[in-house]
Amino acid sequence: MAETRKRSIIKMLTYRAILTALLAVISWVFTGNAGQTTIITIVFSVTATAVYYVHERIWNNVHWGLHGQRGTS
């Protein structure tokens, strides 16, 4: 069963929200600087969000490992 694009986007956004908060805390602990923490968090989160979405869409077309689908092993 294939995921819709809407489901992939919602999964991506909830996942990224959690990891963005975690990254902000870790960045703050290491830098102690709000400006650096903000830049690190924004740049990494935007990049990681795009990579995650592309990764999900690629895997949506891979049938390996899905029961009842062709190409299962």
Rosetta blueprint (number, residue, H / E / L):
1 M L
2 A L
3 E L
4 T L
5 R H
6 K H
7 R H
8 S H
9 I H
10 I H
11 K H
12 M H
13 L H
14 T H
15 Y H
16 R H
17 A H
18 I H
19 L H
20 T H
21 A H
22 L H
23 L H
24 A H
25 V H
26 I H
27 S H
28 W H
29 V H
30 F H
31 T H
32 G L
33 N L
34 A H
35 G H
36 Q H
37 T H
38 T H
39 I H
40 I H
41 T H
42 I H
43 V H
44 F H
45 S H
46 V H
47 T H
48 A H
49 T H
50 A H
51 V H
52 Y H
53 Y H
54 V H
55 H H
56 E H
57 R H
58 I H
59 W H
60 N H
61 N L
62 V L
63 H L
64 W L
65 G L
66 L L
67 H L
68 G L
69 Q L
70 R L
71 G L
72 T L
73 S L
